[in-house]
Amino acid sequence: MQSETEEDSDSSPLLVNSGERRELLPPPAKAPRCCSARYNLAMLALFGFLILYALRVNLSVALVDMVEVNSSMAENGSASVCPAHTTSPKIPHNTTGKRYPWDADTQGWILGSFFYGYIITQIPGGYLASRIGGKLLMGFGVLGTAVFTLLTPLAADLGVGYLLAVRALEGLGEGVTFPAMHAMWSSWAPPMERSRLLSLSYAGAQLGTVISLPVSGLICYYMDWTFVFYIFGACGIIWFIFWWWLVSDTPKTHRTISQSEKDYILSSLQNQLSAQKSVPCGAMIMSMPLWAIIVAHFSYNWTFYTLLTLLPTYMKEILRFDTQEEGFLSALPYFGCWLCMILTGQLADYMRERLNFSTVVVRKTFNSIGMIGPAVFLVAAGYTGCNYVLAVTFLTISTTLGGFCLSGYNINHLDIAPSYAGILLGITNTFATIPGMVGPVIAKSLTHGNTVEEWQIVFYIAAAIDLFGAIFFVAFGSGVVQDWAVGGSHSHRH
């Protein structure tokens, strides 16, 4: 449990190493935010994660149209639970997309295959980013994911094994992106602007989901599912060109940054970064604040990935919306989450900077709301029956409240060890990728009949894991730079 001494000291004056000598530093003069290099970086990162998540989730919508409609689907029981959500008759402009005889288990493996590549490059990505810089890894991570997305229709046509391999390779490329971006923010984000900058950039993931789900539904409806992969893959290549031209790894190497902004960023961070080159692996393993992030990250992702990969299926098979409708309605919860992340990022920094709340209090409060709230409304969604409005409302509230977690566990790596933020995110995201690998498989295995009762079990499991993660983070989370992260005998506070 966080001690009162540590909690109170996390807003004390900043300290800096000078050999064995430590001295107080004057507070850095703030630089304007408008049109600044650090906020331009946040916007480019936002679009990068938007594209990454569009590339990740488009298969969830396309898969509905890729699978043959057979007798087993007609007998799965969902028709006897909820009547079809009737709309005015619409005739698709194009139905030329090929369909494949994949059963529910095969679909679960296809949806989870991305994460088998994704998990491999998390820790190596964080380590490499700390050595060669995040720009290179982030850029080529998006580019590689985009190229393999373009190859997805060909792989599906060659066979399910090829599709599994291509999706795993997409995950391999995308796996380095979050650790790479965290490593970049360790050099770019002033402590009192971390919540704002990181919420702005990482909210692109939610925005990508918001855009990808309905747009993919429209593409499938009016064209065919192959264009889902061609269009989003091309967007990834275009983004890479802008990223490569406009971004620098650090403020020192940026070509157009103002001197005042450079001084502001460097002076605000110099007292938190470690000069030691070796990674303190033993101390990391024994660090309970790090384990608090690991457990919270794993728990949150179980719910997030379950809904991310299976919400379109739930919308179609249980709530009985058509492809066009379920694309828009599946996106609604993530629009709420995106908006919540932006607003709570501003609120978190305001509470720390203006209201003098300690970092640990802000992190634990926001994290608890972002995990307990979604658990409650997710369970409630399973008991709405065929009330379409109430079901979509509860799922939207559940996912929206999850946006609080970005200012909770999600940026806590930078609080406890800014020098190793990329590596730490690689570690926690490795554990947090496991739900993406096994969650869809378990959910599909539990919902062979596609009944409301089966989906209630899926929601209960996710809610229970969420609740456990929230409690663990409250018990062991921290808001101060750890001793092992600075190589000294005293913790650095902010």
Disulfide bonds with the S-S distance in Angstrom:
Cys82-Cys386 2.25
